[in-house]
Amino acid sequence: MPTEMQTFEVASQAASLDLVNKLNGTIKLTETNIQQYYDAHASDYDTLCVSIALVNPSQVAAFNKAQAAGGTVAELAKQFSADPSGQKGGAYGCYAPSTSSYSGVRADTSSTPLNTFPTTPQYVDYNNATYALFVAPTKRTVTPFANATRANTEKELILYHAAIAVDPAYGRWGLTSTGPTLFAPAVPAKANVGNARTVSALSSASSSTYK
């Protein structure tokens, strides 16, 4: 087997075993357990509404000075932002935990007070130029608790779509009522295996026919 294929197979099996180990170490998806986890991490599930300001680097100092002087998010966006959203006060949208951009939005706003731009921006490329991006959280709404049925449904989807590669010599990957596991390697049913003499005779006949 080529080295590249060997490496891929080893990596796939290692990833599969890692997934199995992680699944075995997670909490049981009962409504009580999920409720307890949710209560302890409620702030992680806020729906976040944000406004942005895309500012020319040469105007960053003036932008921060205007905010320190009492300028609101909407006023600052209208005055300084090069993004089209500036005309409507920088309002850019709301992001629930289920949206693909949520983790990035949350990381950008988790330590920023509501209706305030951070003093230190990120720098991004826009229209072939570099701009300072300021992101302000304008609203944080607690996302309602999802019950255990929904969580179990999501778990089933994850397991269904997960790419699991297992060496057939170890068995077959599957999901039982108690969770994911490896089944014994498949063997033919005894009823499907003919008499040993019959099999030998058939093998001999086949060999003679194709000589």
Secondary structure, 3 states (H helix, E strand, C coil): CCHHHHHHHHHHHHHHHHHHHHHHCCCCCCHHHHHHHHHHCHHHHEEEEEEEEEECHHHHHHHHHHHHCCCCHHHHHHHHCCCHHHHHCCEEEEECCCCCCHHHHHHHHCCCCCCCCCCCCEEEEECCEEEEEEEEEEEEEECCCCCHHHHHHHHHHHHHHCCCCCCCCCCEEEEECCEEEEECCCCCCHHHCCCHHHHHHHHHHHHHHCC
